[in-house]
Amino acid sequence: MLAPPQPCPSLAPQSAATADAVLASASLLQRAEPGSDTHSLLRGKNLGLVCVSEDDADATLFRGAALALGASVSHIRPDLSAPGGTAGTGLLRTARVLGRLYDAIECQGLASALVLQLGREAGVPVFDGLACAGHPTAQLAQRLVGADSVDRKRELILQAVLLFELR
């Protein structure tokens, strides 16, 4: 039986030490030379992206951040429930399989209670809207110094969290 995952540091905005560590890592990524080895930091890692549309801005941001580090990202539709079932029941039924297929799972647009259940069952880090504008990581990106665009800073913060969780 898989052990339940520990809460993701990215989901604990009250932790100043975690925020500082993520900011420091994002700053290092920001200063990395173009063409450096950052594109292979997550090589071999498989990430699942649970969302309605993989073309959504938040999904695109998550995918871009992960791909830039060398991870693979697969889109998972959240409507895996059987006909007549409640939303998410199929997703929960397959949570352990998802945990074997993916090193981490990003959930966008799902109820937080469902994401927590998925995290308990999957046994891998499960993020609740990590790349979404309302997530604490978006606020953390505002603290990142430099002339980069807001979107680039959000991508760097996402990359730092992924590295924190998956390395």
Secondary structure, DSSP 8 states (H G I E B T S, - for coil): --------GGG-TT-HHHHHHHHHHHHHHHHS-TTSGGGGTTTT-EEEEE-S-TTSHHHHHHHHHHHHTT-EEEEE-S----TTS-TTHHHHHTHHHHHHH-SEEEE-SS-HHHHHHHHHHH-S-EEESTTSTTSHHHHHHTT--SS--HHHHHHHHHHHHHHHHH-
